[in-house]
Amino acid sequence: MPEFVSSPALLLVVALLGYLLGSVPFGVVITRAMGLGDLRQIGSGNIGATNVLRTGSKGAAAATVILDAAKGGVAVLIARRLIGEDAAQIAALFAFLGHLYPVWLGFRGGKGVSTFFGTLLVLAWPVGLAACATWAVTAAVSRISSLSGLVAAALSPVWVLVLGQSQMLLLVVLLAALIFWRHAANIARLRAGTEPRIGARKA
């Protein structure tokens, strides 16, 4: 972890603003704006890009990936530029929590993979690129989005150490653990061999 030199009050403000930014449910907003229905009533009911893809709109899914990633990255970028590295990591954590547990949706949010990638890309872009590449390779082989996200999350602490970014190790381990927590049902389906593949319209 970085040295915490900012005042607790300032970091509390960063946490709150990061959480509110992370809470914006772009998947729900985009699908409604495009007339695709209520995302929470489609497929798995999740608000992330994989479920958006089940509407049949690749454009909506791509936009959701970009915006969900951007909200994590933007939170980190603003906090780092205005305050410092300690604030950047606080912003990363709370933007991620906002996506997982958004106040606007009764604290029922997404699973965090896109926001995780966006956060990593701004915190330390080599780590972010390594995590994205891990996802892409796993997805190309397995065609299973959840497995790809889990493998990327599991290997991210390794990339942090290999690429010399140990100051963010604790944060990345925590975010990866939360991704596994949010994917509990997916893990059960993976074990049962019933997890849907990328592009499937049903959960």
Number of C-alpha atoms within 10 A of each C-alpha: 13 14 9 12 12 13 9 10 9 12 21 14 14 25 25 17 18 29 28 20 23 33 26 21 23 22 28 21 14 21 20 13 11 10 8 16 14 15 22 18 10 18 17 16 16 20 28 27 26 25 25 32 20 20 20 14 14 15 12 21 21 16 16 26 22 16 21 31 23 22 28 33 25 22 31 30 21 16 23 19 11 10 16 18 23 17 30 28 26 24 33 34 24 25 34 34 25 31 32 25 21 22 17 13 14 8 14 16 24 28 25 30 29 25 29 30 29 29 31 27 22 21 22 15 14 17 24 22 16 21 27 24 13 21 24 17 13 20 19 13 9 14 16 20 22 26 20 23 27 22 17 26 26 19 16 25 24 17 20 24 14 11 13 13 16 17 15 19 18 14 17 24 18 12 22 24 15 17 23 20 13 16 19 11 12 20 17 12 13 15 10 9 9 11 19 17 17 17 18 16 17 13 15
